[in-house]
Amino acid sequence: EAQVTQNPRYLITVTGKKLTVTCSQNMNHEYMSWYRQDPGLGLRQIYYSMNVEVTDKGDVPEGYKVSRKEKRNFPLILESPSPNQTSLYFCASSLGGTRGYTFGSGTRLTVV
Amino acid sequence: AQSVTQLDSQVPVFEEAPVELRCNYSSSVSVYLFWYVQYPNQGLQLLLKYLSGSTLVKGINGFEAEFNKSQTSFHLRKPSVHISDTAEYFCAVSEMDSSYKLIFGSGTRLLVRP
């Protein structure tokens, strides 16, 4: 089944403890992206990648890192999480152009 | 830079009534337009998209949307809603030459009552 898989689905962590949210797609998509969803703000793009080793900042990149060493994987790294990064995170992938993004099921992160 | 405005944060409607969810966008170049739906505790699912050509596009689950270039709008409509349409709906836009950058509106929660 064609899909974007994120792990974990739920995560509670403490301020400052490094964490990684994994994202994998099995559709051979070139574009991948991370979004965070907050009430009243919709989805905001954190980082995106246009291909292996090609990444760029979205609208809210502060406090996040990404890497794209393989086409299928696009992990999101929080080196020192803070409470304002408590949010619902979505990974998405796309063939690009007119096709739009396919989204994962989301990761609900709570930083205390 | 492009932006998307969804003026209605919540739209309550009775079952079998028609509904329109409004979306306006701002961009200095040609764009692709999308509507996504998010059911509770799920990811986003593509409802429909406007790329070019006919301004009326049909999507899944009986939804349709009309692109109006002069008003920079892309409103979503359904002639008769069901309880199962209760969800959050997001309008999104991307510029044609940078489709990896998809910008979302703040969302509209559609609440269908019996």
Chai-1 contact restraints between the chains, C-beta under 6 A:
chainA,res_idxA,chainB,res_idxB,connection_type,confidence,min_distance_angstrom,max_distance_angstrom,comment,restraint_id
A,Y31,B,Y100,contact,1.0,0.0,6.0,A-B,restraint_1
A,G40,B,S106,contact,1.0,0.0,6.0,A-B,restraint_2
A,L41,B,S106,contact,1.0,0.0,6.0,A-B,restraint_3
A,G42,B,F104,contact,1.0,0.0,6.0,A-B,restraint_4
A,G42,B,G105,contact,1.0,0.0,6.0,A-B,restraint_5
A,G42,B,S106,contact,1.0,0.0,6.0,A-B,restraint_6
A,G42,B,G107,contact,1.0,0.0,6.0,A-B,restraint_7
A,L43,B,F104,contact,1.0,0.0,6.0,A-B,restraint_8
A,Y48,B,Y100,contact,1.0,0.0,6.0,A-B,restraint_9
A,M50,B,Y100,contact,1.0,0.0,6.0,A-B,restraint_10
A,G96,B,S99,contact,1.0,0.0,6.0,A-B,restraint_11
A,G97,B,S99,contact,1.0,0.0,6.0,A-B,restraint_12
A,T98,B,L51,contact,1.0,0.0,6.0,A-B,restraint_13
A,G100,B,F34,contact,1.0,0.0,6.0,A-B,restraint_14
A,G100,B,L46,contact,1.0,0.0,6.0,A-B,restraint_15
A,G100,B,K49,contact,1.0,0.0,6.0,A-B,restraint_16
A,Y101,B,L102,contact,1.0,0.0,6.0,A-B,restraint_17
A,F103,B,G43,contact,1.0,0.0,6.0,A-B,restraint_18
A,F103,B,L44,contact,1.0,0.0,6.0,A-B,restraint_19
A,G104,B,G43,contact,1.0,0.0,6.0,A-B,restraint_20
A,S105,B,G43,contact,1.0,0.0,6.0,A-B,restraint_21
A,G106,B,G43,contact,1.0,0.0,6.0,A-B,restraint_22
